[in-house]
């Protein structure tokens, strides 16, 4: 879900609960966001959105969960 059309997943702060729900976790100094088998790989981007304000964005990509012993790669 994004708050800005034509942009990837956007991190939004709100008092209301809305949007996608996943798991946040730290790995070293990187903050990961995961939804099912999708992860952002710990990468976030700052982009200027219409109106000139900065927005924080990420992309979700598929990953292999090595903790479950999946060695199909």
Backbone as a printed PyTorch tensor [residue, N CA C, xyz], in Angstrom:
tensor([[[  0.8480,  -1.1780,   0.0000],
         [  0.0000,   0.0000,   0.0000],
         [  0.8880,   1.2330,   0.0000]],

        [[  0.4920,   2.2230,  -0.7180],
         [  1.2570,   3.4590,  -0.7680],
         [  0.3200,   4.6460,  -0.6210]],

        [[  0.8180,   5.6810,   0.0070],
         [  0.0300,   6.8940,   0.1540],
         [  0.2200,   7.8360,  -1.0170]],

        [[  1.1090,   7.4590,  -1.9500],
         [  1.4190,   8.2880,  -3.1120],
         [  1.2940,   7.4340,  -4.3700]],

        [[  0.4050,   7.7730,  -5.3060],
         [  0.2530,   6.9780,  -6.5260],
         [  1.5690,   6.8670,  -7.2890]],

        [[  1.7730,   5.7280,  -7.9620],
         [  2.9440,   5.4650,  -8.8030],
         [  4.2460,   5.3570,  -8.0080]],

        [[  4.1860,   5.1070,  -6.7110],
         [  5.3730,   4.8890,  -5.8890],
         [  5.2790,   3.5000,  -5.2730]],

        [[  6.4090,   2.9050,  -4.8690],
         [  6.3600,   1.5980,  -4.1970],
         [  5.7870,   1.7170,  -2.7860]],

        [[  5.9530,   0.6830,  -1.9920],
         [  5.4410,   0.6620,  -0.6260],
         [  5.9980,   1.8350,   0.1630]],

        [[  5.1050,   2.6240,   0.7630],
         [  5.5070,   3.8300,   1.4910],
         [  5.2700,   3.6340,   2.9820]],

        [[  6.2570,   4.0150,   3.7920],
         [  6.1300,   3.9690,   5.2390],
         [  5.4010,   5.2210,   5.6950]],

        [[  4.2420,   5.0250,   6.3330],
         [  3.4330,   6.1370,   6.8070],
         [  3.2050,   5.9980,   8.3060]],

        [[  3.2220,   7.0990,   8.9950],
         [  2.9440,   7.1160,  10.4220],
         [  1.5420,   7.6590,  10.6220]],

        [[  0.7590,   6.9730,  11.4650],
         [ -0.6230,   7.3790,  11.6620],
         [ -1.1130,   6.9220,  13.0280]],

        [[ -2.1010,   7.6140,  13.5480],
         [ -2.7450,   7.1930,  14.7830],
         [ -3.7530,   6.0880,  14.5030]],

        [[ -4.2230,   6.0170,  13.2520],
         [ -5.1930,   5.0140,  12.8350],
         [ -4.4730,   3.8010,  12.2770]],

        [[ -5.0140,   2.6340,  12.5260],
         [ -4.4330,   1.4140,  11.9750],
         [ -5.0340,   1.1830,  10.5880]],

        [[ -4.1700,   1.1920,   9.5790],
         [ -4.6300,   0.9300,   8.2180],
         [ -3.4610,   0.4260,   7.3950]],

        [[ -3.7530,  -0.1870,   6.2750],
         [ -2.6910,  -0.6310,   5.3790],
         [ -2.2900,  -2.0690,   5.6070]],

        [[ -1.0760,  -2.3870,   5.1760],
         [ -0.5420,  -3.7490,   5.2670],
         [  0.0890,  -3.9850,   6.6360]],

        [[  0.0720,  -5.2370,   7.0510],
         [  0.6700,  -5.5850,   8.3260],
         [  1.6600,  -6.7110,   8.1280]],

        [[  2.8480,  -6.5030,   8.5790],
         [  3.8910,  -7.5070,   8.4710],
         [  4.6920,  -7.5300,   9.7480]],

        [[  5.9000,  -8.0450,   9.6440],
         [  6.7880,  -8.1770,  10.7950],
         [  7.9910,  -7.2650,  10.6110]],

        [[  8.2900,  -6.4930,  11.6430],
         [  9.4840,  -5.6470,  11.6670],
         [ 10.5250,  -6.3490,  12.5300]],

        [[ 11.7990,  -6.3720,  12.0760],
         [ 12.8570,  -6.9610,  12.8940],
         [ 14.1900,  -6.3110,  12.5470]],

        [[ 15.0440,  -6.2380,  13.5550],
         [ 16.3980,  -5.7210,  13.3710],
         [ 17.3410,  -6.8820,  13.0980]],

        [[ 18.2570,  -6.6760,  12.1750],
         [ 19.3550,  -7.6130,  11.9320],
         [ 20.6000,  -6.7490,  11.8490]],

        [[ 21.3900,  -6.7290,  12.9210],
         [ 22.5120,  -5.8030,  13.0000],
         [ 21.9650,  -4.3840,  13.0320]],

        [[ 22.4230,  -3.5650,  12.1100],
         [ 21.9570,  -2.1700,  12.0600],
         [ 20.8710,  -1.9570,  11.0070]],

        [[ 20.3740,  -3.0460,  10.4010],
         [ 19.3700,  -2.9210,   9.3490],
         [ 17.9920,  -3.3090,   9.8680]],

        [[ 16.9850,  -2.5230,   9.4940],
         [ 15.6020,  -2.7880,   9.8680],
         [ 14.8950,  -3.4720,   8.7010]],

        [[ 14.4260,  -4.6880,   8.9430],
         [ 13.7520,  -5.4590,   7.9110],
         [ 12.2420,  -5.4000,   8.1170]],

        [[ 11.5070,  -5.3720,   6.9840],
         [ 10.0560,  -5.4820,   7.0130],
         [  9.7020,  -6.6980,   6.1730]],

        [[  8.9020,  -7.6060,   6.7220],
         [  8.5410,  -8.8290,   6.0200],
         [  7.0470,  -9.0570,   6.0680]],

        [[  6.5050,  -9.4810,   4.9390],
         [  5.0990,  -9.8950,   4.8150],
         [  5.0980, -11.2490,   4.1420]],

        [[  4.8040, -12.2970,   4.9060],
         [  4.8400, -13.6430,   4.3350],
         [  6.2280, -13.9480,   3.8160]],

        [[  6.3330, -14.2800,   2.5350],
         [  7.6340, -14.5810,   1.9260],
         [  8.2390, -13.3790,   1.2110]],

        [[  7.7400, -12.2010,   1.5060],
         [  8.2730, -10.9720,   0.9180],
         [  9.0580, -10.1980,   1.9600]],

        [[ 10.1590,  -9.5700,   1.5400],
         [ 11.0030,  -8.7960,   2.4500],
         [ 11.5540,  -7.5860,   1.7080]],

        [[ 11.8790,  -6.5450,   2.4700],
         [ 12.4980,  -5.3740,   1.8590],
         [ 14.0240,  -5.4770,   1.8540]],

        [[ 14.5790,  -6.5500,   2.3980],
         [ 16.0260,  -6.7260,   2.4240],
         [ 16.7220,  -5.6990,   3.2970]],

        [[ 15.9680,  -4.9970,   4.1220],
         [ 16.5520,  -4.0010,   5.0160],
         [ 16.8220,  -2.6610,   4.3550]],

        [[ 16.3220,  -2.4660,   3.1360],
         [ 16.5960,  -1.2260,   2.3990],
         [ 15.3870,  -0.3070,   2.3660]],

        [[ 15.6330,   0.9590,   2.6540],
         [ 14.6220,   2.0060,   2.5650],
         [ 15.1940,   3.1400,   1.7280]],

        [[ 14.3240,   3.9010,   1.0820],
         [ 14.7370,   5.0090,   0.2300],
         [ 13.9600,   6.2570,   0.6100]],

        [[ 14.6180,   7.3870,   0.5560],
         [ 13.9430,   8.6620,   0.7670],
         [ 13.7530,   9.3100,  -0.5950]],

        [[ 12.5270,   9.6530,  -0.9130],
         [ 12.2030,  10.2980,  -2.1830],
         [ 11.2990,  11.4960,  -1.8970]],

        [[ 11.4190,  12.5200,  -2.7050],
         [ 10.5490,  13.6820,  -2.5860],
         [  9.2290,  13.3640,  -3.2860]],

        [[  8.1350,  13.5450,  -2.5830],
         [  6.8060,  13.2660,  -3.1300],
         [  6.1810,  14.5750,  -3.6090]],

        [[  5.1050,  14.4780,  -4.3940],
         [  4.4400,  15.7030,  -4.8180],
         [  4.1370,  16.6050,  -3.6210]],

        [[  4.4280,  17.8680,  -3.7370],
         [  4.2820,  18.8160,  -2.6410],
         [  5.6320,  19.1510,  -2.0250]],

        [[  6.6960,  18.4300,  -2.4720],
         [  8.0470,  18.7450,  -2.0290],
         [  8.4810,  18.1610,  -0.7030]],

        [[  7.6660,  17.2940,  -0.1000],
         [  8.0260,  16.6980,   1.1820],
         [  8.7230,  15.3520,   0.9630]],

        [[  9.6030,  14.9490,   1.9020],
         [ 10.2540,  13.6470,   1.7560],
         [  9.3250,  12.5110,   2.1600]],

        [[  9.4550,  11.3950,   1.4920],
         [  8.7120,  10.1850,   1.8290],
         [  9.6930,   9.0330,   1.9780]],

        [[  9.3780,   8.0690,   2.8260],
         [ 10.2070,   6.8950,   3.0200],
         [  9.5310,   5.7190,   2.3240]],

        [[ 10.2740,   5.0530,   1.4360],
         [  9.7320,   3.9880,   0.5960],
         [ 10.6020,   2.7460,   0.6730]],

        [[ 10.0100,   1.6080,   0.2990],
         [ 10.7480,   0.3510,   0.2130],
         [ 10.0880,  -0.5240,  -0.8430]],

        [[ 10.7850,  -1.5420,  -1.2750],
         [ 10.2620,  -2.5270,  -2.2160],
         [ 10.2340,  -3.8750,  -1.5150]],

        [[  9.1940,  -4.6530,  -1.7280],
         [  9.1340,  -5.9990,  -1.1870],
         [  9.4710,  -6.9790,  -2.2960]],

        [[ 10.3770,  -7.9110,  -1.9800],
         [ 10.7860,  -8.9280,  -2.9440],
         [ 10.7090, -10.2860,  -2.2720]],

        [[ 10.5590, -11.3390,  -3.0700],
         [ 10.5330, -12.6960,  -2.5320],
         [ 11.8900, -13.0860,  -1.9860]],

        [[ 11.9030, -13.9510,  -0.9750],
         [ 13.1630, -14.4230,  -0.4100],
         [ 13.0050, -15.8600,   0.0550]],

        [[ 14.1480, -16.5150,   0.2440],
         [ 14.1780, -17.8710,   0.7710],
         [ 14.5360, -17.7660,   2.2410]],

        [[ 13.7040, -18.3210,   3.1000],
         [ 13.9360, -18.2750,   4.5460],
         [ 14.8760, -19.4090,   4.9250]],

        [[ 16.1570, -19.0850,   5.0970],
         [ 17.1730, -20.0890,   5.4290],
         [ 16.9690, -20.6790,   6.8230]],

        [[ 16.2340, -19.9850,   7.6950],
         [ 15.9950, -20.4970,   9.0380],
         [ 15.1330, -21.7440,   9.0070]],

        [[ 14.3790, -21.9460,   7.9460],
         [ 13.4940, -23.1170,   7.8340],
         [ 14.1650, -24.2650,   7.0970]],

        [[ 15.4290, -24.1050,   6.7310],
         [ 16.1510, -25.1880,   6.0490],
         [ 15.7940, -25.3450,   4.5930]],

        [[ 15.2270, -24.3370,   3.9590],
         [ 14.8580, -24.4010,   2.5440],
         [ 16.1220, -24.1660,   1.7130]],

        [[ 16.6540, -25.2460,   1.0700],
         [ 17.8550, -25.0800,   0.2520],
         [ 17.5500, -25.3340,  -1.2190]],

        [[ 16.4050, -24.8560,  -1.6720],
         [ 16.0070, -25.0250,  -3.0670],
         [ 16.7290, -24.0730,  -3.9950]],

        [[ 17.5470, -23.1950,  -3.4700],
         [ 18.2430, -22.2010,  -4.2520],
         [ 19.5390, -22.7480,  -4.8180]]])
